[in-house]
Amino acid sequence: VFTGTEYIINVNDKMYKSSNLGMDWTELTNYPGGMVNRLKYENGNLIGIRNNDAIISIDKGNNWNVVTPGDNDDSMMDLTIASNGDFFAAILFFADGMPPTVRQELHKSTNGGANWTRIQNYANDAVSGCLLETDPNNNLYFFRTDAAINHRIFKSTDGGASFNNSGYNLNKTVSKLSFEYGSLYAATGQGLYASKDNGT
């Protein structure tokens, strides 16, 4: 992942950085160890998505903080940090039972991940692969797949309290969402798509 001045990679349970386009690499020795499922950099935060939590650095990997939006049984799908400091986490909730309870949930923290509140609950949708992104105006974009395998990107303008379906009507699985240079980009297996009007 590129932080604007350095590249950071996660290899063999360690983190390394390079400031000369990969010619030389230095280990970030304060990283607690382990592989992340996804590594991204946004709004000055280096974010590693792990199985049940996320690990965050505000100083490009020199120091790290672990945040846990759900329980140990829940799966962490994605986390994004808005420019106003709000944290949003998409998790796949799991509870034992016959049958077990599995559902998509969206959680929010307004104090740096210390405390979390569930703000959305999709009881009928037990599909993983949700993605989150924000733009400079603190709009929140939420890609998720419902029980009928409809792939949609939703947009919230009120901090996740409500969502509207965006203009994304391709019904393709999105592997990455990114808001860059005034446009929302959605990467799919069939190509890269862009919205130049904030996902409407």
C-alpha positions in Angstrom: 0.0 0.0 0.0 1.2 3.5 -0.8 1.1 6.2 2.0 2.0 9.1 -0.2 5.7 8.9 0.7 6.3 5.2 1.4 5.2 1.8 0.4 4.2 -0.7 3.1 3.8 -4.4 2.7 2.8 -7.3 5.0 5.0 -10.4 4.4 5.7 -13.5 6.5 3.8 -12.0 9.5 5.8 -8.8 9.5 5.5 -5.2 8.1 8.1 -3.5 6.0 8.4 0.0 4.5 10.3 1.4 1.6 10.8 5.1 0.8 12.8 4.5 -2.5 10.2 2.6 -4.7 11.1 -0.8 -3.3 14.8 -0.7 -3.7 15.3 -1.1 0.1 13.0 -2.3 2.8 13.0 -1.7 6.6 11.1 -3.8 9.0 8.5 -1.9 11.2 9.6 -3.6 14.4 6.7 -2.3 16.5 4.2 -4.2 14.4 2.8 -7.0 16.7 3.0 -9.6 14.0 0.6 -11.7 11.9 -0.9 -11.5 8.4 -3.7 -9.1 7.5 -6.5 -9.9 5.0 -6.4 -6.4 3.6 -4.0 -3.5 4.0 -5.1 0.1 3.1 -4.2 3.7 3.8 -6.8 6.4 4.1 -7.1 9.8 5.8 -3.7 9.4 7.4 -4.5 6.0 8.8 -2.8 2.7 7.9 -5.4 0.0 8.4 -5.0 -3.8 8.5 -8.1 -5.9 8.3 -7.7 -9.2 10.3 -10.1 -12.1 10.9 -11.9 -10.7 14.0 -10.5 -7.2 14.4 -8.5 -4.4 12.7 -5.1 -3.0 13.5 -4.5 0.7 12.9 -1.5 3.0 12.8 -1.7 6.8 12.6 2.1 7.2 12.1 2.6 5.0 9.0 3.4 1.8 11.0 5.5 3.0 13.9 2.8 2.4 16.5 -0.3 0.3 16.3 -3.7 0.1 18.0 -6.2 -2.9 17.8 -9.9 -2.2 17.5 -12.6 -4.8 17.8 -16.1 -3.8 16.7 -17.7 -7.2 17.2 -17.1 -10.4 19.3 -14.5 -13.1 18.8 -17.0 -15.2 16.8 -17.7 -12.3 14.4 -15.8 -11.9 11.1 -14.3 -8.5 10.2 -15.0 -7.6 6.6 -13.9 -4.0 6.3 -13.2 -0.8 8.2 -13.0 2.8 7.0 -12.2 6.0 8.8 -14.0 9.2 7.7 -12.2 12.5 7.5 -14.2 13.7 10.6 -12.7 10.8 12.6 -15.7 8.5 12.7 -14.9 4.8 12.4 -17.2 2.4 10.4 -16.8 -1.4 10.4 -18.7 -4.0 8.4 -18.8 -7.4 10.2 -20.4 -10.7 9.7 -22.1 -11.5 13.0 -22.2 -15.1 14.1 -24.0 -16.8 17.0 -24.3 -20.5 17.8 -27.7 -22.1 17.4 -29.8 -24.6 15.4 -29.5 -23.1 12.9 -26.7 -20.6 13.7 -27.4 -16.9 13.3 -25.3 -15.2 10.6 -25.9 -11.7 9.4 -24.2 -8.5 8.0 -23.9 -5.7 10.5 -22.5 -2.1 10.3 -20.9 -0.7 13.4 -19.8 2.9 14.2 -17.4 4.4 16.7 -17.0 8.1 17.4 -14.1 7.8 19.8 -11.3 6.2 17.8 -12.6 2.6 18.1 -12.8 2.5 21.9 -16.6 2.0 21.9 -18.8 0.7 19.1 -22.6 1.0 18.3 -24.4 -1.2 15.8 -26.2 1.1 13.4 -27.3 -1.3 10.7 -28.5 -4.9 10.9 -29.2 -7.0 7.8 -30.8 -10.0 9.4 -31.5 -11.9 6.1 -28.1 -11.3 4.5 -25.4 -13.7 5.5 -23.0 -13.1 2.6 -19.4 -11.9 3.3 -17.3 -9.6 1.2 -18.7 -6.2 2.3 -16.6 -3.1 1.6 -16.6 0.4 3.0 -15.3 3.8 1.7 -15.8 7.5 2.6 -15.2 10.7 0.6 -13.9 14.1 1.8 -17.5 15.2 2.6 -17.9 12.2 5.0 -20.3 10.4 2.7 -20.2 6.7 3.4 -20.2 4.1 0.6 -21.2 0.5 1.4 -20.8 -2.4 -1.0 -22.7 -5.5 0.0 -24.3 -8.6 -1.4 -27.8 -9.6 -0.2 -29.3 -13.1 0.1 -30.4 -13.0 -3.5 -26.8 -12.4 -4.6 -27.6 -8.8 -5.7 -24.4 -6.8 -5.7 -25.1 -3.2 -4.8 -23.3 0.0 -3.6 -25.2 2.0 -1.1 -24.6 5.6 0.0 -25.2 7.4 3.3 -25.0 11.1 3.8 -25.9 11.0 7.5 -23.1 9.0 9.1 -24.6 5.6 8.4 -28.0 6.3 9.9 -29.7 5.6 6.5 -28.6 4.4 3.1 -29.9 4.9 -0.4 -29.1 2.6 -3.4 -26.4 4.3 -5.5 -26.4 4.4 -9.3 -24.2 1.2 -9.4 -26.4 -1.1 -11.5 -23.8 -3.5 -12.9 -24.5 -6.3 -10.4 -20.8 -7.3 -10.4 -18.8 -8.3 -7.3 -16.6 -5.4 -6.2 -13.2 -6.3 -4.8 -12.1 -2.7 -3.9 -13.8 0.6 -3.4 -11.7 3.8 -3.5 -12.6 7.5 -3.6 -9.8 9.3 -5.4 -9.5 12.6 -7.3 -13.2 13.4 -6.9 -14.5 10.1 -8.2 -15.6 6.8 -6.6 -13.9 3.8 -8.2 -15.1 0.2 -8.0 -12.8 -2.6 -9.0 -14.4 -5.8 -10.3 -13.2 -8.9 -12.1 -14.5 -7.5 -15.3 -12.9 -4.1 -15.1 -12.6 -0.8 -13.2 -15.7 1.4 -13.0 -15.9 5.0 -11.9 -18.6 7.4 -10.7 -17.8 11.1 -11.1 -20.9 12.3 -9.3 -20.3 10.8 -5.8 -22.0 7.5 -6.5 -25.3 8.8 -7.6 
